[in-house]
Amino acid sequence: MNNCEEEIYKAISKFSYGLYIVSSREGEKPNGQVANTVFQTTACPPGIAVSISKNNLTHVCIADSGLYSVSVLAQDSPMPFIGLFGFRTGRDINKFEKISFKTLGGCPAVTEHSLSIATVKVNKAVDMATHTLFIGEVTAAETLRDGVPLTYEYYKTVKHGMTQKNATTFAPATK
Amino acid sequence: MNNCEEEIYKAISKFSYGLYIVSSREGEKPNGQVANTVFQTTACPPGIAVSISKNNLTHVCIADSGLYSVSVLAQDSPMPFIGLFGFRTGRDINKFEKISFKTLGGCPAVTEHSLSIATVKVNKAVDMATHTLFIGEVTAAETLRDGVPLTYEYYKTVKHGMTQKNATTFAPATK
């Protein structure tokens, strides 16, 4: 059986996600990317995991610093802003040049269009071949404002957003 | 700093999730539970992870069989049905006695009130102290019907659903 069959992608495309900016730094240089695969793994202490493509600069940053932050995007985040973090690479541009961010728990965290931010200290990196699952504990967090969190479903169906090829939910068979 | 502080739980409570029944078996005996922490970790081959409390019988089943299935719950799933899988233990009752399920890839999968099902063969079990993160590859999947997937947010705010104490998103400080 070919695991990449269309039926599998169709079935698991019904999973629900939020949409986040995951940020980190290489030395002092901040970088970040859009991710939908952020989730809480334990209640107390509060553990978080995220799956990041090995192709992405953010992967280098997290492996280097052992830290990442999660910014929960607001539903009304403009598409050019999401596109900056989702479809550009920090190898070509400084994504943090013209946007608002702060340092939280030693890690840059995007505050613009974000409802809350949390910084994670990585204590496990699980090799998933194409991606690494970075698991750790939340060391600092802030709620920035009230609002509706952006879901991946809303991004796709209402905002007509695309899925980047390094996303875990990019379906090779079905595009 | 106390990681269990209210600020952290408030910030990460804005993460978005779906709601699923994760099923497995101990020998031939099926069991399952509600979980919100299901997510895709890789695109090709399609990898899935779920965080399961060590207190739960489903944890014993997955560790025993090396298999689990994910059923994507429909938004119109009735609360008594969700309650059966979310707030009862398979140690006291057979949750599968009066509900519809099928065997998919060698694993029981709940089909009732489900939009799609997928069976995962576990290839990594990551110890998270209170929970285990079971990661694996999807070996079989089926889409059962069209419909809107139930999100954790909809379950909490529209259906007024509670969070079970073994859930990763159970907030000790804020309840």
Boltz contact constraints between the chains, C-beta under 6 A:
constraints:
  - contact:
      token1: [A, 3]
      token2: [B, 45]
      max_distance: 6.0
  - contact:
      token1: [A, 4]
      token2: [B, 44]
      max_distance: 6.0
  - contact:
      token1: [A, 7]
      token2: [B, 141]
      max_distance: 6.0
  - contact:
      token1: [A, 8]
      token2: [B, 46]
      max_distance: 6.0
  - contact:
      token1: [A, 8]
      token2: [B, 138]
      max_distance: 6.0
  - contact:
      token1: [A, 8]
      token2: [B, 141]
      max_distance: 6.0
  - contact:
      token1: [A, 10]
      token2: [B, 143]
      max_distance: 6.0
  - contact:
      token1: [A, 11]
      token2: [B, 116]
      max_distance: 6.0
  - contact:
      token1: [A, 11]
      token2: [B, 118]
      max_distance: 6.0
  - contact:
      token1: [A, 11]
      token2: [B, 141]
      max_distance: 6.0
  - contact:
      token1: [A, 11]
      token2: [B, 143]
      max_distance: 6.0
  - contact:
      token1: [A, 12]
      token2: [B, 40]
      max_distance: 6.0
  - contact:
      token1: [A, 12]
      token2: [B, 118]
      max_distance: 6.0
  - contact:
      token1: [A, 14]
      token2: [B, 72]
      max_distance: 6.0
  - contact:
      token1: [A, 14]
      token2: [B, 115]
      max_distance: 6.0
  - contact:
      token1: [A, 14]
      token2: [B, 116]
      max_distance: 6.0
  - contact:
      token1: [A, 14]
      token2: [B, 149]
      max_distance: 6.0
  - contact:
      token1: [A, 15]
      token2: [B, 18]
      max_distance: 6.0
  - contact:
      token1: [A, 16]
      token2: [B, 18]
      max_distance: 6.0
  - contact:
      token1: [A, 16]
      token2: [B, 149]
      max_distance: 6.0
  - contact:
      token1: [A, 16]
      token2: [B, 151]
      max_distance: 6.0
  - contact:
      token1: [A, 18]
      token2: [B, 15]
      max_distance: 6.0
  - contact:
      token1: [A, 18]
      token2: [B, 16]
      max_distance: 6.0
  - contact:
      token1: [A, 37]
      token2: [B, 39]
      max_distance: 6.0
  - contact:
      token1: [A, 39]
      token2: [B, 37]
      max_distance: 6.0
  - contact:
      token1: [A, 39]
      token2: [B, 39]
      max_distance: 6.0
  - contact:
      token1: [A, 40]
      token2: [B, 12]
      max_distance: 6.0
  - contact:
      token1: [A, 40]
      token2: [B, 168]
      max_distance: 6.0
  - contact:
      token1: [A, 40]
      token2: [B, 169]
      max_distance: 6.0
  - contact:
      token1: [A, 41]
      token2: [B, 51]
      max_distance: 6.0
  - contact:
      token1: [A, 41]
      token2: [B, 128]
      max_distance: 6.0
  - contact:
      token1: [A, 41]
      token2: [B, 133]
      max_distance: 6.0
  - contact:
      token1: [A, 41]
      token2: [B, 168]
      max_distance: 6.0
  - contact:
      token1: [A, 42]
      token2: [B, 128]
      max_distance: 6.0
  - contact:
      token1: [A, 42]
      token2: [B, 130]
      max_distance: 6.0
  - contact:
      token1: [A, 42]
      token2: [B, 131]
      max_distance: 6.0
  - contact:
      token1: [A, 42]
      token2: [B, 168]
      max_distance: 6.0
  - contact:
      token1: [A, 43]
      token2: [B, 168]
      max_distance: 6.0
  - contact:
      token1: [A, 43]
      token2: [B, 170]
      max_distance: 6.0
  - contact:
      token1: [A, 44]
      token2: [B, 4]
      max_distance: 6.0
  - contact:
      token1: [A, 44]
      token2: [B, 172]
      max_distance: 6.0
  - contact:
      token1: [A, 45]
      token2: [B, 3]
      max_distance: 6.0
  - contact:
      token1: [A, 46]
      token2: [B, 8]
      max_distance: 6.0
  - contact:
      token1: [A, 47]
      token2: [B, 128]
      max_distance: 6.0
  - contact:
      token1: [A, 51]
      token2: [B, 41]
      max_distance: 6.0
  - contact:
      token1: [A, 72]
      token2: [B, 14]
      max_distance: 6.0
  - contact:
      token1: [A, 115]
      token2: [B, 14]
      max_distance: 6.0
  - contact:
      token1: [A, 116]
      token2: [B, 11]
      max_distance: 6.0
  - contact:
      token1: [A, 116]
      token2: [B, 14]
      max_distance: 6.0
  - contact:
      token1: [A, 118]
      token2: [B, 11]
      max_distance: 6.0
  - contact:
      token1: [A, 118]
      token2: [B, 12]
      max_distance: 6.0
  - contact:
      token1: [A, 126]
      token2: [B, 126]
      max_distance: 6.0
  - contact:
      token1: [A, 128]
      token2: [B, 41]
      max_distance: 6.0
  - contact:
      token1: [A, 128]
      token2: [B, 42]
      max_distance: 6.0
  - contact:
      token1: [A, 128]
      token2: [B, 47]
      max_distance: 6.0
  - contact:
      token1: [A, 130]
      token2: [B, 42]
      max_distance: 6.0
  - contact:
      token1: [A, 131]
      token2: [B, 42]
      max_distance: 6.0
  - contact:
      token1: [A, 133]
      token2: [B, 41]
      max_distance: 6.0
  - contact:
      token1: [A, 138]
      token2: [B, 8]
      max_distance: 6.0
  - contact:
      token1: [A, 141]
      token2: [B, 7]
      max_distance: 6.0
  - contact:
      token1: [A, 141]
      token2: [B, 8]
      max_distance: 6.0
  - contact:
      token1: [A, 141]
      token2: [B, 11]
      max_distance: 6.0
  - contact:
      token1: [A, 143]
      token2: [B, 10]
      max_distance: 6.0
  - contact:
      token1: [A, 143]
      token2: [B, 11]
      max_distance: 6.0
  - contact:
      token1: [A, 149]
      token2: [B, 14]
      max_distance: 6.0
  - contact:
      token1: [A, 149]
      token2: [B, 16]
      max_distance: 6.0
  - contact:
      token1: [A, 151]
      token2: [B, 16]
      max_distance: 6.0
  - contact:
      token1: [A, 168]
      token2: [B, 40]
      max_distance: 6.0
  - contact:
      token1: [A, 168]
      token2: [B, 41]
      max_distance: 6.0
  - contact:
      token1: [A, 168]
      token2: [B, 42]
      max_distance: 6.0
  - contact:
      token1: [A, 168]
      token2: [B, 43]
      max_distance: 6.0
  - contact:
      token1: [A, 169]
      token2: [B, 40]
      max_distance: 6.0
  - contact:
      token1: [A, 170]
      token2: [B, 43]
      max_distance: 6.0
  - contact:
      token1: [A, 172]
      token2: [B, 44]
      max_distance: 6.0
